[in-house]
Amino acid sequence: MENGNFINKVEASGIVALDLIDYKTELEIIEFDIKTLLFMEMIVKEKEFRASLSDIDLSMYKEKAVAFVCSVDAIIPPWVYMVLADVFHGNAAYFDFKDAAGVALDLWKKNLTEADLSTYQDKKIVVRARPDIPPALYIMATALLKPLVKTLMYGEIGLPKVIYKKQV
């Protein structure tokens, strides 16, 4: 207490919080199971595959991310993925052959990579602890922030765990 006033030690510490949840994608992710395009849901027959694909209403994928999956054990020739990419290009905002969680993680990482982190230059940063953040994002955040920050921490501003401190 100074002159009868309380000192906010957290504010005085100069620590800035970074919340990885702020970089989570806002795109809706739709899983698209390609088994529905397979003959008897087992094999690829080019003519039937292309016909089934042309019957799809692509408008429902506009401005959304598409996660291509195949829920059956089938041998899928590589050209199938190229045809899918050709058809969905320009119709979906993003697509990949991964489950929805994998696509969400990729988009989250992309947002973090493209973010302007220069505002954290030479500052004490704490990356907020959250149970719903994938470990890969903490790894990426560390790699992106370490060259910039004075101190990198994990947890909460009031009780952070120091991960890295720049040697002066």
Buried (B, 14 or more C-beta within 10 A) or exposed (E): EEEEEEEEEEEEEEBEEBEBEEBBBEBEBBBBBBBEBBBEBEEBBEEBBBEBBEEBEBEEBEEBBBBBBBEBEBEBEEEBBEBBBEBBEEBBBBBBBBBBEBBBBBBBBEBBEEBEBEEBEEBBBBBBBEEEBBEEBBEBBBEBBEEBBBBBBBBBBEEBEEBBEEEE
